[in-house]
């Protein structure tokens, strides 16, 4: 989101501090191109000089309460280049006894909106999600490493938004594109914030980033609860997609879904797109989809006519899929079988088994925690280049040397 592109009216109305503070907006003019800089400067200076503006009345400037500075002398000195900001929508229940805004794994009764700010550490390595080390024994916490901004991802802010403020924030983006991420089974709200921040940083997506966080309790024993929560969240995701297409002025949507999140995404898109396409679906990226194989085949065939591209990352080693396969006693769409992953015409199926035991899990070895995979997703979103072996030398055709392979796989 280009913060400096907000109109003055939106600066007055939104609850996002980075957007409503005109001093911050002035400082962020460093991101504007030269043609628009002078016009925006004049607009903001006029606003500063209005009686009752945040700078001239009722609010001290950033220099401090006694400072005489009205306009910062440096445009970029307060802009933190390591910060990622994004919007979220959730059907989780708010945690009532928390001093700060937070959400738990229980189901709420409506769709709530907000924004979050996460700082990426200086020592971050692409494909890693660096978090404080924790050691547990059953439910007893034996060791908890302190947060270190230089070494760990840190959630700096989580704030609520009204629906109209959420819509206004989307309309500030000149690309009219959005990236929607739907997490999987066994993921807390804070974990979904951290993972999405890492994906955004590593892929360098330039449009509007939006997280949809549904009520996952977390824990292997809560699989059936999470499954019912996912089914219950489909209407809320449909509401969100309609908001994105109708009120957010987004024309192009990229979707990343992981594990059980694919169940929500594919069911929602299969209904909403057939009804009336609101926006262009540029890419649907399906990581280890935890969906019954026959249901998956039925749903993707409905979505396919409305998506420019669909990519399936499958794995024979994914832990979440191992659990769901045992409970359902049915093959899952993200499995890799004896003859390879699920192969459906016009879907790029990639066997990512060699990359680790989990996709998009916290502190694990594959998908967002693997540089080669997150790099491929970033290239796919940025360029749309396919087939997959053109994007990465680590992805090979199966069979090799074929112009039209059955599927692709990562090699050691």
C-alpha positions in Angstrom: 0.0 0.0 0.0 1.4 3.4 -0.9 0.7 5.4 2.3 1.5 8.7 0.7 -1.2 8.3 -1.9 -4.1 8.7 0.6 -6.3 11.7 0.1 -6.5 14.2 2.9 -10.1 13.1 3.7 -8.8 9.5 4.2 -6.0 10.8 6.3 -8.6 12.4 8.6 -10.8 9.3 8.8 -8.7 6.1 8.9 -7.7 4.6 12.2 -4.3 3.3 10.9 -1.8 5.5 12.7 0.6 5.4 9.7 -2.2 6.6 7.5 -4.0 9.2 9.6 -0.9 11.0 10.8 -0.1 13.6 8.2 3.4 14.0 9.5 4.1 10.4 8.6 2.4 11.0 5.3 4.8 13.9 4.7 7.8 11.8 5.6 6.7 9.0 3.3 6.6 11.3 0.3 10.1 9.8 -0.4 8.1 7.0 -2.1 6.4 9.2 -4.6 7.7 9.8 -8.1 9.0 13.3 -8.9 5.9 14.2 -11.0 3.6 13.9 -8.1 5.9 15.2 -5.3 5.3 18.9 -5.5 1.5 18.6 -5.7 1.4 16.3 -2.7 3.7 18.5 -0.7 1.4 21.5 -1.4 -1.6 19.6 -0.3 -0.1 18.4 2.9 1.4 21.8 3.8 -2.0 23.4 3.3 -3.5 20.7 5.6 -0.8 21.3 8.3 -1.7 25.0 8.3 -5.4 24.5 8.9 -6.7 25.5 12.4 -7.2 22.3 14.4 -4.9 20.1 12.3 -3.0 17.4 14.2 0.2 19.5 13.8 -1.0 22.9 14.8 -3.5 22.1 17.5 -4.1 19.3 20.1 -1.2 17.1 19.1 2.6 17.6 19.4 4.7 17.0 16.4 7.1 14.1 16.3 9.9 16.3 17.7 8.3 16.2 21.1 5.8 18.2 23.2 8.1 21.2 23.4 9.4 21.1 19.9 8.9 24.0 17.5 9.3 21.8 14.5 6.2 21.7 12.4 7.4 19.9 9.4 10.3 17.3 9.6 13.5 18.4 7.9 14.2 14.8 6.8 11.6 12.9 4.7 12.9 9.4 5.4 14.5 9.4 8.9 11.4 7.9 10.6 10.5 5.4 7.9 11.5 1.9 9.0 12.4 -0.1 5.9 12.1 -3.4 7.9 8.4 -2.9 8.7 5.6 -4.8 6.9 2.0 -3.5 7.2 -1.1 -5.4 6.0 -4.8 -5.7 6.4 -6.6 -8.7 8.0 -10.1 -10.0 8.3 -11.0 -12.7 10.8 -13.9 -14.8 12.1 -12.0 -15.5 15.3 -13.4 -14.4 18.7 -11.7 -11.5 20.4 -9.7 -12.3 23.5 -11.5 -10.3 26.2 -9.0 -10.4 29.0 -6.1 -9.2 26.9 -4.8 -5.7 27.4 -4.1 -5.5 23.6 -6.2 -6.5 20.7 -5.9 -10.2 20.1 -7.9 -13.1 18.8 -8.2 -16.7 20.0 -9.2 -20.0 18.3 -12.9 -19.8 19.2 -15.5 -18.9 16.6 -16.9 -15.4 16.4 -20.3 -14.4 15.1 -19.2 -12.0 12.4 -16.3 -10.9 10.2 -14.0 -8.4 11.9 -11.4 -6.2 10.2 -8.1 -4.7 11.2 -4.5 -4.1 10.3 -1.2 -5.2 11.6 2.5 -4.1 11.6 5.3 -6.6 11.8 9.0 -5.8 11.9 11.4 -8.1 10.0 14.8 -8.6 11.7 18.1 -7.4 10.3 19.4 -10.9 10.4 16.5 -12.4 8.4 17.3 -15.0 5.8 15.0 -15.4 2.9 12.8 -18.5 3.5 13.1 -18.4 7.3 10.8 -17.2 10.0 13.1 -16.3 12.8 11.3 -16.5 16.2 12.4 -16.7 19.8 13.4 -20.2 20.9 11.0 -22.0 23.2 11.3 -25.3 25.0 8.2 -27.1 26.3 7.6 -30.3 28.2 4.0 -31.2 27.7 2.2 -28.0 28.7 5.0 -26.7 30.9 7.2 -24.0 29.5 10.8 -24.8 30.4 12.6 -22.0 28.5 11.5 -18.9 26.6 14.0 -16.8 24.8 13.5 -13.0 24.9 12.4 -11.1 21.8 15.3 -9.5 19.9 14.3 -7.1 17.1 17.6 -7.8 15.3 17.1 -11.5 15.3 13.3 -12.1 15.5 10.1 -11.2 13.8 8.2 -8.8 16.1 4.5 -8.0 16.0 4.5 -4.2 16.6 0.8 -3.5 16.2 -2.6 -5.1 15.8 -5.5 -2.6 15.5 -9.2 -2.9 14.5 -10.8 -1.2 11.6 -14.4 -0.5 10.7 -15.6 -2.0 7.4 -15.5 1.4 5.6 -12.0 2.1 6.9 -10.9 -1.4 5.6 -12.3 -0.6 2.2 -10.7 2.8 2.1 -7.3 1.4 2.9 -7.6 -1.0 -0.1 -8.4 1.9 -2.4 -5.1 3.7 -1.7 -3.2 1.2 -3.8 -2.4 2.4 -7.4 -1.8 -1.2 -8.7 -5.4 -2.2 -8.0 -4.0 -5.7 -7.1 -4.2 -7.7 -3.9 -2.7 -10.8 -2.4 -5.0 -12.9 -0.2 -3.5 -15.4 2.2 -5.6 -18.1 3.9 -3.7 -20.2 6.5 -4.2 -23.8 7.3 -4.9 -26.1 10.2 -3.2 -25.7 13.6 -2.3 -22.0 13.3 -3.0 -19.3 15.9 -3.8 -15.8 15.0 -0.4 -14.4 15.9 1.3 -17.2 13.9 -0.8 -16.3 10.9 0.4 -12.6 11.2 4.0 -13.6 11.4 3.9 -16.1 8.6 2.1 -13.6 6.3 4.6 -10.9 7.1 7.4 -13.3 6.1 5.7 -14.2 2.8 5.2 -10.5 2.0 8.8 -9.6 2.8 10.3 -12.5 0.9 8.1 -12.2 -2.2 8.2 -8.3 -2.2 4.5 -8.1 -3.2 3.6 -4.6 -4.2 -0.2 -4.5 -4.0 -2.6 -4.7 -1.1 -1.8 -7.5 1.3 -4.8 -9.2 3.0 -4.8 -12.0 5.5 -7.9 -14.1 6.2 -7.6 -15.8 9.6 -10.2 -18.3 10.5 -10.8 -19.9 13.9 -8.1 -22.6 14.2 -7.6 -23.8 17.8 -4.3 -25.3 17.1 -3.1 -28.7 18.1 -3.4 -32.1 16.4 -6.2 -33.2 18.7 -8.3 -30.2 17.5 -8.3 -31.4 13.9 -12.1 -32.0 13.7 -12.8 -28.6 15.4 -10.6 -26.9 12.9 -12.3 -28.7 10.0 -15.7 -27.5 11.2 -14.3 -24.0 11.7 -13.0 -24.0 8.1 -16.4 -25.1 6.8 -18.1 -22.4 8.8 -15.7 -19.7 7.5 -16.7 -20.1 3.9 -19.4 -17.5 3.9 -17.1 -15.0 5.7 -14.4 -15.4 3.0 -17.1 -14.9 0.4 -18.1 -11.7 2.1 -14.4 -10.6 2.1 -13.8 -11.4 -1.6 -16.9 -9.4 -2.5 -15.7 -6.5 -0.5 -12.3 -6.7 -2.2 -13.8 -6.8 -5.6 -16.8 -4.4 -5.1 -15.6 -1.7 -2.7 -11.8 -2.1 -2.5 -11.3 -1.2 -6.2 -9.1 -4.3 -6.6 -9.0 -5.6 -10.2 -6.5 -8.4 -9.9 -6.4 -10.9 -7.0 -3.6 -13.4 -6.2 -4.5 -16.2 -3.7 -2.2 -18.3 -1.5 -3.9 -21.1 0.5 -2.3 -23.6 2.7 -3.5 -27.0 4.0 -7.1 -26.8 5.2 -7.3 -23.2 4.0 -7.6 -24.6 0.5 -11.0 -26.0 1.4 -12.3 -22.6 2.3 -10.7 -20.9 -0.8 -11.8 -23.3 -3.5 -15.3 -23.7 -2.2 -15.7 -19.9 -1.9 -14.2 -19.2 -5.3 -16.2 -21.9 -7.0 -19.4 -20.3 -5.8 -18.6 -16.6 -6.2 -17.0 -16.8 -9.6 -19.7 -18.8 -11.2 -22.3 -16.4 -9.8 -20.7 -13.2 -11.1 -16.9 -12.7 -11.5 -16.1 -9.5 -9.5 -12.4 -9.4 -10.3 -9.7 -11.2 -12.2 -8.1 -14.1 -10.4 -4.5 -14.0 -11.6 -3.0 -16.9 -9.6 -4.4 -19.5 -7.2 -1.5 -21.1 -5.3 -2.5 -24.3 -3.4 0.1 -25.5 -0.9 -0.5 -29.1 0.4 -4.3 -28.8 0.1 -6.0 -30.8 2.8 -9.1 -31.6 0.8 -10.7 -34.9 -0.2 -9.3 -35.8 -3.6 -12.6 -36.1 -5.4 -13.9 -32.9 -3.9 -10.7 -31.1 -5.0 -11.1 -32.2 -8.6 -14.7 -31.1 -8.6 -13.9 -27.6 -7.1 -10.8 -26.8 -9.2 -12.7 -27.5 -12.4 -15.2 -24.8 -11.4 -12.5 -22.3 -10.5 -10.2 -22.9 -13.4 -12.2 -21.0 -16.1 -11.8 -17.8 -14.1 -8.2 -18.1 -13.0 -5.2 -17.2 -15.2 -3.1 -19.8 -13.5 -3.4 -22.5 -10.8 -0.4 -24.2 -9.1 -0.4 -27.2 -6.7 2.5 -27.8 -4.4 2.2 -31.4 -3.1 4.3 -33.4 -0.6 4.5 -37.0 0.5 6.1 -35.8 3.8 3.7 -33.0 5.0 2.8 -33.7 8.6 -0.6 -32.0 8.5 -1.6 -34.2 5.5 -0.4 -37.3 7.4 -2.8 -36.5 10.2 -5.8 -35.7 8.0 -5.2 -38.8 5.9 -5.3 -40.9 9.0 -8.5 -39.3 10.4 -10.4 -39.2 7.1 -9.1 -42.5 5.8 -9.1 -41.0 2.4 -6.4 -39.6 0.0 -5.8 -35.9 0.2 -5.3 -33.6 -2.8 -1.9 -32.5 -1.5 -0.6 -36.1 -1.3 2.1 -37.5 -3.6 1.2 -41.0 -4.8 3.2 -43.8 -6.4 2.9 -42.2 -9.8 3.3 -38.6 -8.6 1.0 -35.7 -7.4 -2.5 -35.1 -8.5 -2.5 -34.2 -12.2 -5.3 -32.1 -13.6 -5.2 -30.4 -17.0 -4.2 -26.7 -16.8 -2.9 -27.0 -13.3 0.9 -27.0 -12.6 1.4 -29.8 -10.2 4.8 -29.7 -8.4 6.1 -32.4 -6.1 7.9 -30.6 -3.2 8.5 -33.6 -1.0 12.3 -33.2 -0.9 11.9 -29.8 0.8 10.7 -30.9 4.2 7.9 -32.2 6.5 5.6 -29.2 6.6 4.4 -26.4 4.3 3.8 -23.0 5.9 4.2 -24.3 9.4 6.0 -22.3 12.1 9.7 -23.2 12.5 9.6 -26.0 10.0 11.5 -26.9 6.8 9.5 -26.3 3.7 7.3 -23.9 1.7 7.7 -20.5 3.4 10.6 -21.9 5.4 12.5 -22.9 2.3 14.2 -20.3 0.2 13.8 -22.2 -3.1 10.0 -22.6 -2.7 9.2 -19.0 -1.5 11.4 -17.8 -4.3 9.4 -19.7 -6.9 6.1 -18.4 -5.4 7.5 -14.8 -5.6 8.5 -15.3 -9.2 5.1 -16.8 -10.1 3.3 -13.8 -8.5 5.6 -11.2 -10.0 5.9 -12.5 -13.5 3.3 -15.2 -14.1 6.0 -17.2 -15.9 5.2 -20.8 -16.6 5.9 -23.7 -17.0 7.6 -24.0 -13.5 11.0 -25.3 -14.8 11.5 -21.9 -16.5 11.2 -20.1 -13.2 13.7 -22.2 -11.1 16.5 -24.6 -12.0 15.6 -26.7 -9.0 12.3 -27.7 -10.6 12.5 -30.4 -13.2 10.1 -31.9 -15.6 8.7 -35.4 -15.1 9.5 -37.2 -17.3 12.6 -35.1 -18.0 13.1 -33.6 -21.4 9.4 -33.6 -22.3 7.8 -30.4 -23.7 4.6 -31.3 -22.0 5.5 -33.1 -18.8 2.9 -34.8 -16.5 4.1 -32.8 -13.5 7.2 -31.2 -12.0 9.3 -31.9 -9.0 12.0 -30.3 -6.8 15.3 -32.1 -7.0 17.9 -32.5 -4.2 
